Amino acid sequence: MNKDKSLNLDFGFKKSCVIIKKELKAPEINKDNSLAVFDSNTFSLFKNKLFGEKTKKFAVLQPGEIHKNWESAAIILDKAVEYRLGRDTGFIGVGGGVVCDITAFAASVYMRGCPLILIPTTLLSMVDASIGGKTGFNYKGLKNMAGTFYPADSIYIFIDVLKALSEREYRSGLAEVIKTAMLGDAGLFSILESRKEDILMRDEDLMEDVIRRCVSVKGRVVEEDLREHGIRATLNLGHTFGHALESVNGFKSITHGEAVAWGLAMAVRLGVSIGTTDKEYGDKVLRLLSLYNYKLKFGAINADAVVGAMLGDKKKRKGNLRFVVQKNLGDTYIVAITGKEITRFLESI
C-alpha cells in the first residue's frame, strides 16, 4: 500500500489499481467518453455527485440479485450500441456486486474488451465483488453460470458511501469480511471479535483498515491464480453452500451475504464432521458469526433441492462436489464429496 492509499494488482495480461478514499469525490476520468452503469438506487444517490447533471451516456438496471441476468447485460450493450461507442469507451459500474459483475461482463465482450472502471457502493462489492476480475450473471436459476475473467483497470472505493447502506445490506458485506479473515488475516479476525460495536457503527478509520486488509488478502490470491486453476478456488469458502441456498430461494428472500454466512457455518460443521476442521476453531467461527447475529439455521432445509443446485455448480469435478474446508485459520484446502454424502450431512444438521 503506498502513500495515496492505493493498491496495485498485477494479473499478468492486465493490471488493476485500487484507490481507497474516505470521501466520495468524482474520479479523474474521461466522462465524455464513458458509459456509466447504475441500478435505480445508485442512480438517484450517486449519478449527479460523480458525473454531474449533464452526463447523458448512462444505463440504469433494476436492483437486486434477481436482476443479475442476461437481460441486464443486454441493456448495457444496447446502450453502448445506441451511443455508437467505440473500443476506447470506458465502462463505469457504480453499484453493488450485481452492477459491478454485469458491467464488467459487458465491458469484457463489447468489441472484445473495453476499459473498465468500478465504483463499488456496498461493503460486499468493496471487499469482494469488484476485486479480482470475475464477471457474469446468473443463468437458468444457477448462480454466476455465465461470465468471463476481466479485471477492472481502476477501482475507486469511497468509505463514506457505507453510510448510505441499510443495516441488512451492510451486514451482508460483513459476511465476506469474516470469510476473508478466515482465509488469511488473523489480525482481521481479532478485530472482528473485539471491535464489533465500532464495526457496526461504521467507524471510517476502522473500516478503511478493514477494507484495505480484505483487498490485500484477495489481491494476493488472485494475482497468483486469476483464472481459478488452483489457490483461487479457496476464495469460495462457504460459497458452494451459500450459492445453493440462494438458488433454491430464487435469489429473493436471502441476501448473498446471509447465504455466505450460513455457508461458512456449514463449511466448518462439514469440516468437523469429516475430521478435517479443528473443533475448537470451528466453534470459534460459529461464535463470531453468532456475534454478528447471522442466521445459521434456516429451518427444514430441503436437502435434495440444495444438493440439486450444487450439482449444477460450475465447481464440481467428475460428478463430485468440491467444498472448501479448513484445518484452522489460513489453513485451507478443497475436498471432493459425493452428493449422497452431502445429502446425509444436510439431513443431520
C-alpha positions as YAML, in Angstrom:
chain: A
units: angstrom
residues:
- id: 1
  name: MET
  ca: [0.00, 0.00, 0.00]
- id: 2
  name: ASN
  ca: [1.51, 3.33, -0.98]
- id: 3
  name: LYS
  ca: [1.03, 6.85, 0.39]
- id: 4
  name: ASP
  ca: [-2.08, 7.71, -1.58]
- id: 5
  name: LYS
  ca: [-3.73, 4.57, -0.19]
- id: 6
  name: SER
  ca: [-3.88, 2.75, -3.49]
- id: 7
  name: LEU
  ca: [-3.03, -0.86, -4.13]
- id: 8
  name: ASN
  ca: [-1.69, -2.05, -7.48]
- id: 9
  name: LEU
  ca: [-2.59, -5.59, -8.51]
- id: 10
  name: ASP
  ca: [-0.82, -7.33, -11.39]
- id: 11
  name: PHE
  ca: [-2.71, -10.11, -13.18]
- id: 12
  name: GLY
  ca: [-0.22, -10.60, -15.97]
- id: 13
  name: PHE
  ca: [-2.19, -9.54, -19.02]
- id: 14
  name: LYS
  ca: [-3.80, -6.69, -17.10]
- id: 15
  name: LYS
  ca: [-3.27, -4.57, -14.00]
- id: 16
  name: SER
  ca: [-5.76, -3.08, -11.56]
- id: 17
  name: CYS
  ca: [-5.31, -0.03, -9.38]
- id: 18
  name: VAL
  ca: [-7.48, 0.06, -6.25]
- id: 19
  name: ILE
  ca: [-7.83, 3.60, -4.91]
- id: 20
  name: ILE
  ca: [-9.23, 3.91, -1.38]
- id: 21
  name: LYS
  ca: [-10.51, 7.31, -0.20]
- id: 22
  name: LYS
  ca: [-12.65, 8.36, 2.74]
- id: 23
  name: GLU
  ca: [-14.84, 10.93, 0.97]
- id: 24
  name: LEU
  ca: [-16.91, 10.46, -2.16]
- id: 25
  name: LYS
  ca: [-15.42, 12.53, -4.96]
- id: 26
  name: ALA
  ca: [-15.73, 12.38, -8.74]
- id: 27
  name: PRO
  ca: [-12.76, 10.37, -10.07]
- id: 28
  name: GLU
  ca: [-10.49, 11.97, -12.65]
- id: 29
  name: ILE
  ca: [-11.74, 10.11, -15.71]
- id: 30
  name: ASN
  ca: [-12.93, 11.00, -19.20]
- id: 31
  name: LYS
  ca: [-16.66, 11.21, -18.51]
- id: 32
  name: ASP
  ca: [-17.46, 12.30, -22.08]
- id: 33
  name: ASN
  ca: [-16.14, 9.04, -23.48]
- id: 34
  name: SER
  ca: [-17.66, 6.73, -20.88]
- id: 35
  name: LEU
  ca: [-20.83, 4.77, -20.31]
- id: 36
  name: ALA
  ca: [-21.86, 4.90, -16.66]
- id: 37
  name: VAL
  ca: [-23.94, 1.98, -15.37]
- id: 38
  name: PHE
  ca: [-26.13, 2.19, -12.27]
- id: 39
  name: ASP
  ca: [-29.09, 0.45, -10.75]
- id: 40
  name: SER
  ca: [-32.10, 2.60, -9.90]
- id: 41
  name: ASN
  ca: [-30.87, 3.06, -6.32]
- id: 42
  name: THR
  ca: [-27.31, 4.14, -7.11]
- id: 43
  name: PHE
  ca: [-28.52, 6.33, -9.96]
- id: 44
  name: SER
  ca: [-30.50, 8.55, -7.61]
- id: 45
  name: LEU
  ca: [-27.79, 8.54, -4.96]
- id: 46
  name: PHE
  ca: [-24.59, 9.00, -6.93]
- id: 47
  name: LYS
  ca: [-25.15, 9.98, -10.57]
- id: 48
  name: ASN
  ca: [-25.00, 13.75, -10.14]
- id: 49
  name: LYS
  ca: [-22.35, 13.62, -7.40]
- id: 50
  name: LEU
  ca: [-20.00, 11.60, -9.58]
- id: 51
  name: PHE
  ca: [-20.79, 12.73, -13.10]
- id: 52
  name: GLY
  ca: [-22.81, 15.95, -12.94]
- id: 53
  name: GLU
  ca: [-26.28, 16.69, -14.24]
- id: 54
  name: LYS
  ca: [-25.23, 16.94, -17.90]
- id: 55
  name: THR
  ca: [-23.94, 13.39, -18.27]
- id: 56
  name: LYS
  ca: [-26.20, 11.62, -20.74]
- id: 57
  name: LYS
  ca: [-24.38, 8.39, -21.51]
- id: 58
  name: PHE
  ca: [-25.69, 6.02, -18.89]
- id: 59
  name: ALA
  ca: [-27.63, 2.81, -18.38]
- id: 60
  name: VAL
  ca: [-29.88, 2.07, -15.40]
- id: 61
  name: LEU
  ca: [-30.59, -1.50, -14.28]
- id: 62
  name: GLN
  ca: [-33.20, -2.86, -11.92]
- id: 63
  name: PRO
  ca: [-31.71, -3.54, -8.46]
- id: 64
  name: GLY
  ca: [-31.30, -6.89, -6.77]
- id: 65
  name: GLU
  ca: [-29.86, -10.35, -7.34]
- id: 66
  name: ILE
  ca: [-32.99, -11.40, -9.24]
- id: 67
  name: HIS
  ca: [-31.94, -8.97, -12.00]
- id: 68
  name: LYS
  ca: [-28.41, -10.34, -12.26]
- id: 69
  name: ASN
  ca: [-29.21, -11.84, -15.64]
- id: 70
  name: TRP
  ca: [-28.61, -11.67, -19.37]
- id: 71
  name: GLU
  ca: [-31.39, -9.11, -19.81]
- id: 72
  name: SER
  ca: [-29.47, -6.61, -17.64]
- id: 73
  name: ALA
  ca: [-26.26, -7.24, -19.58]
- id: 74
  name: ALA
  ca: [-28.20, -6.64, -22.79]
- id: 75
  name: ILE
  ca: [-29.42, -3.27, -21.50]
- id: 76
  name: ILE
  ca: [-25.80, -2.14, -21.16]
- id: 77
  name: LEU
  ca: [-24.77, -3.46, -24.56]
- id: 78
  name: ASP
  ca: [-27.85, -1.90, -26.19]
- id: 79
  name: LYS
  ca: [-26.89, 1.49, -24.74]
- id: 80
  name: ALA
  ca: [-23.31, 1.11, -25.97]
- id: 81
  name: VAL
  ca: [-24.58, 0.45, -29.48]
- id: 82
  name: GLU
  ca: [-27.17, 3.23, -29.25]
- id: 83
  name: TYR
  ca: [-24.48, 5.76, -28.32]
- id: 84
  name: ARG
  ca: [-22.17, 4.36, -31.04]
- id: 85
  name: LEU
  ca: [-19.41, 3.87, -28.52]
- id: 86
  name: GLY
  ca: [-16.01, 2.67, -29.65]
- id: 87
  name: ARG
  ca: [-13.46, 0.24, -28.28]
- id: 88
  name: ASP
  ca: [-11.81, 3.08, -26.32]
- id: 89
  name: THR
  ca: [-15.04, 3.69, -24.41]
- id: 90
  name: GLY
  ca: [-14.79, 3.41, -20.65]
- id: 91
  name: PHE
  ca: [-17.48, 1.33, -18.94]
- id: 92
  name: ILE
  ca: [-18.03, 2.57, -15.39]
- id: 93
  name: GLY
  ca: [-20.03, 0.41, -12.97]
- id: 94
  name: VAL
  ca: [-21.46, 2.25, -9.96]
- id: 95
  name: GLY
  ca: [-23.15, -0.09, -7.51]
- id: 96
  name: GLY
  ca: [-23.01, -3.30, -5.57]
- id: 97
  name: GLY
  ca: [-21.96, -6.75, -6.66]
- id: 98
  name: VAL
  ca: [-24.71, -7.12, -9.24]
- id: 99
  name: VAL
  ca: [-23.86, -3.88, -11.06]
- id: 100
  name: CYS
  ca: [-20.10, -4.47, -10.84]
- id: 101
  name: ASP
  ca: [-20.34, -8.04, -12.17]
- id: 102
  name: ILE
  ca: [-22.67, -7.22, -15.07]
- id: 103
  name: THR
  ca: [-20.89, -4.01, -16.08]
- id: 104
  name: ALA
  ca: [-17.58, -5.86, -16.08]
- id: 105
  name: PHE
  ca: [-19.08, -8.61, -18.22]
- id: 106
  name: ALA
  ca: [-20.43, -6.10, -20.74]
- id: 107
  name: ALA
  ca: [-17.06, -4.33, -20.89]
- id: 108
  name: SER
  ca: [-15.30, -7.64, -21.49]
- id: 109
  name: VAL
  ca: [-17.44, -8.60, -24.51]
- id: 110
  name: TYR
  ca: [-18.28, -5.24, -26.15]
- id: 111
  name: MET
  ca: [-15.92, -5.02, -29.14]
- id: 112
  name: ARG
  ca: [-13.94, -7.81, -27.39]
- id: 113
  name: GLY
  ca: [-12.89, -5.62, -24.50]
- id: 114
  name: CYS
  ca: [-13.11, -2.00, -23.36]
- id: 115
  name: PRO
  ca: [-11.57, -0.05, -20.47]
- id: 116
  name: LEU
  ca: [-13.35, -0.76, -17.18]
- id: 117
  name: ILE
  ca: [-13.72, 1.31, -14.01]
- id: 118
  name: LEU
  ca: [-15.68, 0.10, -10.99]
- id: 119
  name: ILE
  ca: [-17.02, 2.24, -8.15]
- id: 120
  name: PRO
  ca: [-18.39, -0.24, -5.59]
- id: 121
  name: THR
  ca: [-21.07, 1.20, -3.34]
- id: 122
  name: THR
  ca: [-21.69, -1.70, -0.96]
- id: 123
  name: LEU
  ca: [-19.34, -3.26, 1.55]
- id: 124
  name: LEU
  ca: [-19.69, -6.61, -0.20]
- id: 125
  name: SER
  ca: [-18.60, -5.19, -3.55]
- id: 126
  name: MET
  ca: [-15.76, -3.20, -1.94]
- id: 127
  name: VAL
  ca: [-14.17, -6.24, -0.31]
- id: 128
  name: ASP
  ca: [-15.08, -8.90, -2.83]
- id: 129
  name: ALA
  ca: [-17.17, -8.43, -5.99]
- id: 130
  name: SER
  ca: [-15.17, -5.59, -7.56]
- id: 131
  name: ILE
  ca: [-11.79, -7.17, -6.81]
- id: 132
  name: GLY
  ca: [-10.23, -9.91, -8.89]
- id: 133
  name: GLY
  ca: [-11.85, -9.82, -12.31]
- id: 134
  name: LYS
  ca: [-14.72, -12.30, -12.12]
- id: 135
  name: THR
  ca: [-17.65, -11.07, -14.19]
- id: 136
  name: GLY
  ca: [-21.00, -12.54, -15.09]
- id: 137
  name: PHE
  ca: [-24.60, -13.22, -14.25]
- id: 138
  name: ASN
  ca: [-26.99, -15.92, -13.09]
- id: 139
  name: TYR
  ca: [-28.47, -18.20, -15.74]
- id: 140
  name: LYS
  ca: [-31.26, -20.79, -15.66]
- id: 141
  name: GLY
  ca: [-31.56, -20.34, -11.91]
- id: 142
  name: LEU
  ca: [-27.88, -21.08, -11.29]
- id: 143
  name: LYS
  ca: [-25.52, -18.60, -9.64]
- id: 144
  name: ASN
  ca: [-22.90, -16.91, -11.86]
- id: 145
  name: MET
  ca: [-23.23, -19.59, -14.53]
- id: 146
  name: ALA
  ca: [-22.15, -17.26, -17.37]
- id: 147
  name: GLY
  ca: [-19.19, -14.94, -17.21]
- id: 148
  name: THR
  ca: [-15.59, -14.05, -18.02]
- id: 149
  name: PHE
  ca: [-12.36, -13.11, -16.27]
- id: 150
  name: TYR
  ca: [-11.81, -9.38, -16.83]
- id: 151
  name: PRO
  ca: [-10.18, -7.27, -14.09]
- id: 152
  name: ALA
  ca: [-11.08, -3.59, -13.84]
- id: 153
  name: ASP
  ca: [-8.41, -1.08, -14.82]
- id: 154
  name: SER
  ca: [-9.31, 1.06, -11.79]
- id: 155
  name: ILE
  ca: [-11.47, 0.54, -8.70]
- id: 156
  name: TYR
  ca: [-12.47, 3.54, -6.59]
- id: 157
  name: ILE
  ca: [-13.55, 2.77, -3.03]
- id: 158
  name: PHE
  ca: [-15.12, 5.62, -1.03]
- id: 159
  name: ILE
  ca: [-15.50, 4.75, 2.66]
- id: 160
  name: ASP
  ca: [-18.22, 7.31, 3.44]
- id: 161
  name: VAL
  ca: [-20.55, 5.60, 0.94]
- id: 162
  name: LEU
  ca: [-21.05, 2.93, 3.63]
- id: 163
  name: LYS
  ca: [-23.28, 5.41, 5.49]
- id: 164
  name: ALA
  ca: [-25.91, 5.07, 2.77]
- id: 165
  name: LEU
  ca: [-26.32, 1.31, 3.23]
- id: 166
  name: SER
  ca: [-29.21, -0.28, 5.07]
- id: 167
  name: GLU
  ca: [-28.30, -2.33, 8.13]
- id: 168
  name: ARG
  ca: [-29.14, -5.54, 6.30]
- id: 169
  name: GLU
  ca: [-27.01, -4.66, 3.26]
- id: 170
  name: TYR
  ca: [-24.09, -3.64, 5.45]
- id: 171
  name: ARG
  ca: [-24.22, -6.90, 7.43]
- id: 172
  name: SER
  ca: [-24.39, -8.78, 4.15]
- id: 173
  name: GLY
  ca: [-20.98, -7.37, 3.28]
- id: 174
  name: LEU
  ca: [-19.57, -8.22, 6.69]
- id: 175
  name: ALA
  ca: [-20.04, -11.92, 5.92]
- id: 176
  name: GLU
  ca: [-17.46, -11.60, 3.15]
- id: 177
  name: VAL
  ca: [-15.17, -9.75, 5.58]
- id: 178
  name: ILE
  ca: [-15.41, -12.68, 8.00]
- id: 179
  name: LYS
  ca: [-14.65, -15.10, 5.18]
- id: 180
  name: THR
  ca: [-11.58, -13.08, 4.20]
- id: 181
  name: ALA
  ca: [-10.32, -13.05, 7.78]
- id: 182
  name: MET
  ca: [-10.74, -16.83, 7.96]
- id: 183
  name: LEU
  ca: [-8.73, -17.27, 4.79]
- id: 184
  name: GLY
  ca: [-5.69, -15.23, 5.61]
- id: 185
  name: ASP
  ca: [-5.75, -12.47, 8.22]
- id: 186
  name: ALA
  ca: [-5.68, -13.44, 11.89]
- id: 187
  name: GLY
  ca: [-5.42, -9.76, 12.83]
- id: 188
  name: LEU
  ca: [-8.65, -9.01, 11.00]
- id: 189
  name: PHE
  ca: [-10.35, -11.93, 12.73]
- id: 190
  name: SER
  ca: [-9.30, -10.44, 16.10]
- id: 191
  name: ILE
  ca: [-10.62, -7.02, 15.06]
- id: 192
  name: LEU
  ca: [-13.97, -8.57, 14.18]
- id: 193
  name: GLU
  ca: [-14.09, -10.26, 17.59]
- id: 194
  name: SER
  ca: [-13.02, -7.27, 19.69]
- id: 195
  name: ARG
  ca: [-14.40, -4.23, 17.88]
- id: 196
  name: LYS
  ca: [-17.92, -5.28, 16.96]
- id: 197
  name: GLU
  ca: [-19.54, -2.01, 18.06]
- id: 198
  name: ASP
  ca: [-17.09, 0.16, 16.11]
- id: 199
  name: ILE
  ca: [-17.59, -2.01, 13.04]
- id: 200
  name: LEU
  ca: [-21.37, -1.84, 13.30]
- id: 201
  name: MET
  ca: [-21.12, 1.94, 13.79]
- id: 202
  name: ARG
  ca: [-19.13, 2.01, 10.51]
- id: 203
  name: ASP
  ca: [-16.21, 3.87, 12.04]
- id: 204
  name: GLU
  ca: [-14.43, 5.33, 8.99]
- id: 205
  name: ASP
  ca: [-10.85, 4.84, 10.14]
- id: 206
  name: LEU
  ca: [-11.52, 1.28, 11.20]
- id: 207
  name: MET
  ca: [-13.46, 0.38, 8.06]
- id: 208
  name: GLU
  ca: [-10.74, 1.86, 5.89]
- id: 209
  name: ASP
  ca: [-8.30, -0.55, 7.54]
- id: 210
  name: VAL
  ca: [-10.75, -3.47, 7.28]
- id: 211
  name: ILE
  ca: [-11.36, -2.88, 3.58]
- id: 212
  name: ARG
  ca: [-7.66, -2.46, 2.85]
- id: 213
  name: ARG
  ca: [-6.93, -5.76, 4.60]
- id: 214
  name: CYS
  ca: [-9.62, -7.53, 2.57]
- id: 215
  name: VAL
  ca: [-8.38, -6.12, -0.73]
- id: 216
  name: SER
  ca: [-4.82, -7.19, 0.17]
- id: 217
  name: VAL
  ca: [-5.82, -10.77, 1.03]
- id: 218
  name: LYS
  ca: [-7.92, -11.28, -2.08]
- id: 219
  name: GLY
  ca: [-5.44, -9.41, -4.27]
- id: 220
  name: ARG
  ca: [-2.57, -11.70, -3.24]
- id: 221
  name: VAL
  ca: [-4.58, -14.81, -4.06]
- id: 222
  name: VAL
  ca: [-5.90, -13.59, -7.42]
- id: 223
  name: GLU
  ca: [-2.51, -12.30, -8.58]
- id: 224
  name: GLU
  ca: [-1.27, -15.86, -8.18]
- id: 225
  name: ASP
  ca: [-4.26, -17.54, -9.81]
- id: 226
  name: LEU
  ca: [-6.57, -15.26, -11.81]
- id: 227
  name: ARG
  ca: [-8.48, -17.99, -13.65]
- id: 228
  name: GLU
  ca: [-9.05, -20.25, -10.65]
- id: 229
  name: HIS
  ca: [-6.89, -23.20, -11.65]
- id: 230
  name: GLY
  ca: [-5.60, -23.62, -8.10]
- id: 231
  name: ILE
  ca: [-5.43, -21.47, -4.96]
- id: 232
  name: ARG
  ca: [-8.14, -19.03, -6.02]
- id: 233
  name: ALA
  ca: [-10.75, -21.73, -5.51]
- id: 234
  name: THR
  ca: [-10.20, -21.33, -1.75]
- id: 235
  name: LEU
  ca: [-11.92, -17.93, -2.01]
- id: 236
  name: ASN
  ca: [-15.12, -19.94, -2.45]
- id: 237
  name: LEU
  ca: [-15.09, -20.85, 1.26]
- id: 238
  name: GLY
  ca: [-18.76, -21.07, 2.26]
- id: 239
  name: HIS
  ca: [-19.95, -20.31, -1.26]
- id: 240
  name: THR
  ca: [-20.89, -23.77, -2.52]
- id: 241
  name: PHE
  ca: [-23.40, -23.99, 0.31]
- id: 242
  name: GLY
  ca: [-24.32, -20.31, 0.07]
- id: 243
  name: HIS
  ca: [-24.92, -20.23, -3.68]
- id: 244
  name: ALA
  ca: [-27.11, -23.32, -3.42]
- id: 245
  name: LEU
  ca: [-29.21, -21.68, -0.71]
- id: 246
  name: GLU
  ca: [-29.63, -18.59, -2.89]
- id: 247
  name: SER
  ca: [-30.65, -20.72, -5.87]
- id: 248
  name: VAL
  ca: [-33.31, -22.73, -4.03]
- id: 249
  name: ASN
  ca: [-34.74, -19.48, -2.68]
- id: 250
  name: GLY
  ca: [-34.95, -17.97, -6.14]
- id: 251
  name: PHE
  ca: [-32.46, -15.18, -5.29]
- id: 252
  name: LYS
  ca: [-35.27, -13.37, -3.47]
- id: 253
  name: SER
  ca: [-35.59, -13.77, 0.29]
- id: 254
  name: ILE
  ca: [-31.94, -14.15, 1.32]
- id: 255
  name: THR
  ca: [-29.09, -11.76, 0.58]
- id: 256
  name: HIS
  ca: [-25.79, -13.06, -0.77]
- id: 257
  name: GLY
  ca: [-24.04, -12.24, 2.50]
- id: 258
  name: GLU
  ca: [-26.67, -14.01, 4.59]
- id: 259
  name: ALA
  ca: [-26.27, -17.07, 2.39]
- id: 260
  name: VAL
  ca: [-22.46, -16.88, 2.68]
- id: 261
  name: ALA
  ca: [-22.64, -16.60, 6.48]
- id: 262
  name: TRP
  ca: [-24.78, -19.74, 6.58]
- id: 263
  name: GLY
  ca: [-22.36, -21.34, 4.12]
- id: 264
  name: LEU
  ca: [-19.38, -20.55, 6.35]
- id: 265
  name: ALA
  ca: [-21.15, -22.17, 9.29]
- id: 266
  name: MET
  ca: [-21.94, -25.22, 7.16]
- id: 267
  name: ALA
  ca: [-18.35, -25.41, 5.90]
- id: 268
  name: VAL
  ca: [-16.88, -25.59, 9.39]
- id: 269
  name: ARG
  ca: [-19.59, -28.03, 10.52]
- id: 270
  name: LEU
  ca: [-18.82, -30.20, 7.49]
- id: 271
  name: GLY
  ca: [-15.10, -29.97, 8.22]
- id: 272
  name: VAL
  ca: [-15.59, -31.02, 11.81]
- id: 273
  name: SER
  ca: [-17.90, -33.88, 10.80]
- id: 274
  name: ILE
  ca: [-15.37, -35.38, 8.36]
- id: 275
  name: GLY
  ca: [-12.44, -34.79, 10.70]
- id: 276
  name: THR
  ca: [-10.63, -32.06, 8.78]
- id: 277
  name: THR
  ca: [-11.52, -28.97, 10.81]
- id: 278
  name: ASP
  ca: [-10.24, -28.44, 14.34]
- id: 279
  name: LYS
  ca: [-13.37, -28.36, 16.50]
- id: 280
  name: GLU
  ca: [-12.08, -25.52, 18.68]
- id: 281
  name: TYR
  ca: [-11.52, -23.41, 15.57]
- id: 282
  name: GLY
  ca: [-14.93, -24.39, 14.18]
- id: 283
  name: ASP
  ca: [-16.60, -23.28, 17.40]
- id: 284
  name: LYS
  ca: [-14.67, -20.01, 17.25]
- id: 285
  name: VAL
  ca: [-16.01, -19.30, 13.76]
- id: 286
  name: LEU
  ca: [-19.57, -20.15, 14.80]
- id: 287
  name: ARG
  ca: [-19.28, -17.79, 17.79]
- id: 288
  name: LEU
  ca: [-18.10, -14.96, 15.54]
- id: 289
  name: LEU
  ca: [-20.96, -15.49, 13.10]
- id: 290
  name: SER
  ca: [-23.41, -15.54, 16.01]
- id: 291
  name: LEU
  ca: [-21.82, -12.38, 17.42]
- id: 292
  name: TYR
  ca: [-22.98, -10.55, 14.27]
- id: 293
  name: ASN
  ca: [-26.44, -12.15, 14.50]
- id: 294
  name: TYR
  ca: [-26.30, -14.19, 11.32]
- id: 295
  name: LYS
  ca: [-28.96, -16.84, 10.94]
- id: 296
  name: LEU
  ca: [-27.07, -20.15, 10.97]
- id: 297
  name: LYS
  ca: [-30.10, -22.38, 10.52]
- id: 298
  name: PHE
  ca: [-32.95, -21.91, 8.03]
- id: 299
  name: GLY
  ca: [-35.49, -24.33, 9.42]
- id: 300
  name: ALA
  ca: [-36.13, -27.52, 7.49]
- id: 301
  name: ILE
  ca: [-33.66, -27.34, 4.62]
- id: 302
  name: ASN
  ca: [-34.72, -29.36, 1.58]
- id: 303
  name: ALA
  ca: [-31.51, -31.35, 1.28]
- id: 304
  name: ASP
  ca: [-32.36, -32.76, -2.15]
- id: 305
  name: ALA
  ca: [-33.07, -29.28, -3.57]
- id: 306
  name: VAL
  ca: [-29.85, -27.86, -2.12]
- id: 307
  name: VAL
  ca: [-27.76, -30.73, -3.47]
- id: 308
  name: GLY
  ca: [-29.52, -30.42, -6.82]
- id: 309
  name: ALA
  ca: [-28.43, -26.78, -7.00]
- id: 310
  name: MET
  ca: [-24.91, -27.77, -6.01]
- id: 311
  name: LEU
  ca: [-24.77, -30.35, -8.81]
- id: 312
  name: GLY
  ca: [-25.37, -27.51, -11.24]
- id: 313
  name: ASP
  ca: [-22.47, -25.58, -9.74]
- id: 314
  name: LYS
  ca: [-19.50, -25.00, -12.06]
- id: 315
  name: LYS
  ca: [-17.08, -26.00, -9.29]
- id: 316
  name: LYS
  ca: [-17.95, -29.73, -9.41]
- id: 317
  name: ARG
  ca: [-15.43, -32.15, -10.93]
- id: 318
  name: LYS
  ca: [-16.11, -35.66, -12.32]
- id: 319
  name: GLY
  ca: [-19.57, -35.64, -10.77]
- id: 320
  name: ASN
  ca: [-18.27, -34.94, -7.26]
- id: 321
  name: LEU
  ca: [-18.98, -31.75, -5.36]
- id: 322
  name: ARG
  ca: [-15.99, -29.69, -4.27]
- id: 323
  name: PHE
  ca: [-16.03, -27.96, -0.89]
- id: 324
  name: VAL
  ca: [-13.55, -25.54, 0.61]
- id: 325
  name: VAL
  ca: [-12.77, -26.58, 4.19]
- id: 326
  name: GLN
  ca: [-10.21, -25.52, 6.74]
- id: 327
  name: LYS
  ca: [-7.98, -27.17, 9.31]
- id: 328
  name: ASN
  ca: [-7.55, -23.83, 11.05]
- id: 329
  name: LEU
  ca: [-7.45, -20.14, 10.22]
- id: 330
  name: GLY
  ca: [-5.45, -19.72, 7.00]
- id: 331
  name: ASP
  ca: [-5.06, -23.48, 6.54]
- id: 332
  name: THR
  ca: [-7.49, -24.04, 3.70]
- id: 333
  name: TYR
  ca: [-7.96, -26.76, 1.12]
- id: 334
  name: ILE
  ca: [-10.54, -28.46, -1.08]
- id: 335
  name: VAL
  ca: [-12.23, -31.83, -0.66]
- id: 336
  name: ALA
  ca: [-14.39, -33.79, -3.09]
- id: 337
  name: ILE
  ca: [-17.58, -35.27, -1.66]
- id: 338
  name: THR
  ca: [-20.46, -37.10, -3.36]
- id: 339
  name: GLY
  ca: [-23.94, -35.66, -3.50]
- id: 340
  name: LYS
  ca: [-25.28, -38.53, -1.41]
- id: 341
  name: GLU
  ca: [-22.79, -37.80, 1.37]
- id: 342
  name: ILE
  ca: [-23.78, -34.12, 1.40]
- id: 343
  name: THR
  ca: [-27.47, -35.04, 1.48]
- id: 344
  name: ARG
  ca: [-26.85, -37.15, 4.58]
- id: 345
  name: PHE
  ca: [-24.82, -34.33, 6.13]
- id: 346
  name: LEU
  ca: [-27.55, -31.73, 5.49]
- id: 347
  name: GLU
  ca: [-30.22, -34.04, 6.92]
- id: 348
  name: SER
  ca: [-28.13, -34.47, 10.07]
- id: 349
  name: ILE
  ca: [-27.85, -30.74, 10.80]
...
